[in-house]
Amino acid sequence: MLTERQKEILKLIVMEYIKGAKPVGSQGICEILNCSSATVRSEMAALEDLGLLEKTHTSSGRVPSEEGYRYYVDNLMKPKEISGEDMLKLQLIFSNNQLELSDCIKKSLEIVSDITNYTSVVLGTKSHENTLKEVNVVPLADNTMVVVVITDKGFVEHKTINVEGISQDEIKKTVTLINNMIIGTPIDEISEKLEFSVKPIIGRYVKEHERLYNVFYNVFTNFTNKSVNVMGKSNILKLPEFSNVEKVRDVLEKLDDNIESIVEEDNDGGNNINIYIGKETNIDDDMTVIKTKYKTDREEGTIAIVGPKRMEYDRVVNLLEYIKENIENK
């Protein structure tokens, strides 16, 4: 159990280290708390014995340990109010009625990456409660057409495809067959139904059945699969923790290879903000992942911020809360 003074000292060291990335000595803390350096050094030693602070080899100052960050996040941190400038940038995105929800989410996370210098991730997936309502095609010039997929919840997805050498009549027959056989199917079951119900019989009605089947199968697969967008990945290069080239390469490779599982795994299943520090991230001991799930009538997914262990936790938590609230009210 920490004393009130120990809590205050730990909080000050965490906040100073987040700001400057340099070990924190006793002198500055003495001035803030108006107590002797001997008292502060004694309390810092006690916090080190408790595993909440660490002493570096290059300085007599202390830095927060992984356990120290965790104690700060769970017991001492208060969300930081969003600045008027940051809020205005985000409000301009969500008040733009010309933008699809997915674009709002992506652009808002791009803004967060820009203003924090961290990496933002959006893992989106259409809600499993959506069922297919209709498939349409819109012919364009130059042997292309747009396939439009509409769900009962109002979600619309479109994809432009090449149909050179395929007649409009063949395309219409394929669309009619698909609509007749899979309307009302939950979107996460469409690929399976195409494979086992549509594929065996499409050849009876459509000459170019193999090519057309593959076209529509790919459209639905892209529609139902999760989409991952990573913004500001190069921001990692700006962090002093990753000045070593080998370490940067290792972290970037882990992000590329595991970003979907990193964002998804260990989520508590609710709508809370989840904070994973150091080893908990499965990326790197010097990294933090802060994430939350969002859910609307049309889709659901996860938004996350990936950054250094000395992340501005109080700022990021409030930014994610604000974005989540705007997503679900859009």
N, C-alpha and C positions, 0 to 999 in steps of 0.2 A: 504493500500500500504506500503510495507516494504522499509526501507532505505537500501542502499547497505551494511551498517555495520550490520544491523539486519539480512539481508540475510546471510552474512558471518558467523555471530555468530550462527544462526540456523543451517547452514550447518555443522559447526564445532562440535556442540553439537550432531547432528544426527550421524555424522561419528565416534565421540569418543564413543558414547553410543553403536553403532553397534559393535565397536571393543571390548569394555570392559564390557558391561552390568552393568555399575555402573553410578550413577548420576554424571553429569559433573558440576564442580564448575567453578568459574570465573578465578582462578589463571592461569591455563594453557592457557585459551583463551587470557588473558592479554599479556602473553609472545608472543603468535603467532601474535596478532594484534598490539602489541606495544602500548597499551593504558592503562589507569588506571583501577584498579579493580572497582572503583566507577562507571566509565562509563559502564563497562561490566555488572555490577550488575543491573544498571538502564535499560540497553537494554534487559537483560534477564527478568526483571520484566515486561517490555513492551510486550515482546513476550509471556509471561505467560498470561497477560491480553487479548491478542489477541487469546488465546486458542491454541497456537502453542507449548508451553512448559508446563510441569507440575512439581510441586515440590513434592518430595516424603516425607514420614513421617520419614524416617531414615537418611536423609541427607539434608544439605542446598543446595545441587546441584540440577540441573534440568534434566529432561528426556523429550524426544520428546513426544508430544501427538499424537493421531491418525491423527488429522488435521495437526500437524507438519510434520509427515512422508509424508502425502499427498502433502503438499506444497513442501517439499524437492523433491519428486519424479517428480512432475509436472513442477517444476520451476528451481531447483538447481542441480539436478543430471546429471552427464555426464557418459555414459557407460564406464566401466573400461576395458582397453585392456586385452585380454586373455594372460596369461603367456605362454611362449614358451613350458614349460613342460605340461601344461594343453592342449594346442593345439595339441601337439604331440600325447598325449593319444587319443584324439578324431580323429585325422587324421588316426591313425592306424586302427581304427574301420571302418571308411567310405572308406578307400582305400582297404579294404579286400574284394575282389570280390567273395570270397567263402561264404560270409554272405548274407542271405536274408535281404531285407530292414527292415522288422519287427525286426530282430535280431540286426541290426545296431542301430535302434532307442532305443531298450531296453538297449543294452550295453552302448550306449552313455549316457543315463540317469543314468545308474548305476555308471558310472564314475563321473557324476556331483554330485550324492549323496555322493560319496566317498570323493571328493575333497572339498565339501562345508559343509558336515555334515547336509544337509537338506534332505527332503523326495522328491523323484521324482515320477511322475505319467505319464503314457502313456495311453491315451484312444484312441484306434485305431478302425477304421471301414473301411471296403472296400468302395470304391467310389460307389455312387449310379449310376454312369454312366456306371459301369461294367455290362455286360450281360453274361449269361452262354454260353460258347462256346462248352464245351465238358466235359463228365464225363467218367473216365476210372477206371478200377480196375486192380490191380497187385497182383496175388496170391502169398502168402508166405508160408513157412512151418508152422507146428503146428496150422493148422486150422485158420490162420489169412490171411487177405488181406489188401492192401492199396487202399483206395478210393482216386482218384486224381481228383480234380475239377479245371477246367481251364476257365478263363474269356477271353472276346475278347480283353481286355487291357493287357493281358499277366500275370495276377495275377494267381498264382498256389497255391492251398491249398491241403494238403494231411492228411489223418487220417488213422491210423491202427485200424482195427476192428476184432472182433472174429466172425467167420462164421462156427463154429463147427456144424455139422449135416446138413448143407445146401450144396446142390450139386452145382458144378460150372455151370451147365446148368441153374439152377434157378437164379443164380447170373447174368449170361449173359442176360437172358430174362429181368430181372429187369433193368439192365443198358440200354439195347436197348429201353425199354419202356420209361424210364426217358429221354433219349436223344431225342427220337422222339417227346415227348410231351412238353419238357420245354427248349430245346435249343433256345437261343435268348431272354430268359426271364431276365429282370433286377434282379440282385441278391437279392434285398430287397423284391421281389415279389415271390421268389421261394417257400418259405414255404407255402404260400397261394395257389399257383398253385398245389403243391403236395397234399395238403389237399382236394382241391375241384375238381381237374381234374384227378390226378393219383390214389388216394386212392379208389375212387368208382369203378374203372375198373381193378385194378391190380390183383384182385382175379380170373379173367377170364383166366389169362395167367400163373400165378405163384402159385404153391401149398403153399410154405412157405411165402405167401404174407404178412401176418401180421408182422412177424419178419423182413423180408427184408425191408418192407416199413418203419418200425420204425428205422432200422439201417440207411437208407439213409436220412430219415427225420432229425434224430439227427445230421448227418454229415452236412447237409445244414444249419440247425439252428445254429450250432457252427460256420459255415463259415460266415454267414451273420450277426450274432450278434456282437456287440462291444466287444472288449477285453480290460480289464483293468489290467495293471501291476503297482504295487506299489513297489518302491525300497527305502530302507533306512528308513523304518517306525520307526525302533528302535532309529534312530538319535534323535527323539523327547526327549528321555530319557536323553540325554546329555545336554539339554538346561536348564540354570538356571531358566528360566521362569516357568519350569514345574517340579520343585523339589517336589511339593506336589503330593502325590500318587493319591489322588482323582481326581486332575485336569488332570494328565496324563491319567488315565483310561477314563475320560470323553472325552478327545480329541481323543484318539485312537478309542473309540467306534464311535464317529462321523465320523472319517475317514473311518472306516470299513463300516458303514451303508450308507454313503452319498457321497462316493468318486466320483462316476460317475457324479452325479448332481453338486457336488462342482466344478469339472473340466469343465463341459459343460456350466452351467448356466451363464447368463449375458454376454456371450461373444459377442463382437460387430459385429460378423458375418464376419469380415474382417480378414486380415492376420497380424494385429498389435500385439504387446506385450501388454497384459492386466494385470494390477496390482490391486489386491484387498487387502485392508489393514484392519485388525481388524474386526469390525462388518460386513464389506463388504464380508468377506469370508464365513459367515454362519458356521464357525467351532468354532472359539474362538476369543475373543477380543485381544489376544496376538499373533495371527497368521497372516501370509501373504500368499497369493497365487499369483504366477506370471505364466502366461500361454500364449500360442499362438497356433494357428491352423496351420497345415501343409496339403498340398494337392499335390499329384502326379497323374500320369495317372492311377496308380494301386490302390491307397488307399488314405484315408484322416483320420485325427484324430487330437488330441490335446496333446501337451506335457506341463507339468506343474511342478513347483517347489513349495513345501509347506514348510514353515519354520516360524521362529519367526518374530514378527513385526519389530524387529531390524535386519532384513535380510540385507545381502550385496546386496542391490538392483542393484547397478552399475555393479557388477560382474555377477550376475545371469541374468540380462537382456542381456548382451553381450553373455553369454554362450548359452542361448536359441536362440538368433538370429543366432549364428554360427551353432548350431545343425539344426535348421529349414532350413537354407540355404543349408546345406549338404544333408539333407533328400530330398529336392526338386530337387537337382542336381544329386542325386545318380542314 
